[in-house]
């Protein structure tokens, strides 16, 4: 029987932002958590090496899984074809040490853990079937039905990431959790994460000095556009309305109803 975990802290979409990650790791509930699960897109940002080193120091409490940007970084680092619209991805890939590339290349997907009060809980990035698939808080039930078609019946909780917006909703009796983004939040500034404990989910936001964090990113990175990048993402200049409008066409909402 799989080990049962008491308390899980869930982080997603860190995107290589060390100050935001440090703000979350300093939270007492995260310090005390039995597992810290990171649901992908870990290092594609201005401080990729530092973020991976910081996470690796957490030891056996850490559970990492693959996001689309992690997969794309590996392809770039290994000289494989990868069409990526975000210029920070190939830059970040070029910064990684060989063992860090191997780490990202070996990340599992998806991951199921036994959580006290939840039972078998599936962690993914986009959806259980695709690390780049989009699901949103207002995605149609018909689309969710396809997304969950191959899940075992006893998996009643699914934790995803990818869209950088936190939400909590039921989908035909399954609980779906998106913790939001640590390093690239849409909607409001702060490092977003979630705590799963005794069958209850708490969506959290760790506040930090944004000005100091931007300065730390600029000082701690050589990414050419790091100043503009940090200003845009750490201040959360993209609203949730803008993000949902941009992501919406990708979640099947324009498909004809059956």
Steps between C-alpha positions, in 0.01 A plus 500: 500500500627846411618724781229733627598864520353723768553854372595606150608845386452548126698750293477549126650713226797635693658600168845563636412776748704439815360780725143381446601141571679603819188683620296180471765271651518731803131452581459297824252258339744431217788453742288244687347326198565130449540552125560801279362422155598717203268447206734608222643802318771521758797676346396680181576852616781735596654293786477137386816365661435665836142374516594140420782510757265637766240234434755220494607601850155398630594136468247218526207728585508636145288353221563649155305428184532615143345811350495595135773760548724244673459268202574786260810600695639148476444497125687829462784391728545183297474668162170337413227677301269704721286791390460727803350849477656616829864608454582437866469123445804447272701748706417319825575163342847618407577590863435156646772265613493155335362331812219756515405423140496131594283578802240679287515228235421234757201669663191276520155584366245485649558407866247343738549522877293369788391803703325469834141615463520495119605148405681453167573852381626562147744783436561630148595819320244564228270199530553132587541417131703797369744741666402782263121457501297791638215473749354802675259569783220548244592216261192308380410172668506328158870582467578389854330167426757432228786622717408254777389212278793273584532577871448219748168533679665527842690818402264766630746790524705645214757776547618687190686819408605654168257795477647705787158573656387332823163331514309232687195329352305177476476313171241223519590421862875530444684781675731699273766727648724749322741667745584784259854611425791568732707706257268621222158570657211630293241709681681623809857516624644257750618140493195274477489143633266253669490297819327160509436375853246258650268515200496880484659726238624849574610729219782716631693809390841591642565872489850643468670827421448520125751781451770306684411182311531674163837640605613154612399345168679772305815459713486120496443437130671566170186464291512800263138604560495416870398848616193517274419133567509541878303824492223344292462170682584585861260794489241272337426752228286244313152477650308178544242629251771551238645156572166320478424683176835388358479140626128452434521393136729213605264327744247365253234759572463575129429138411135428415301341782397142444 
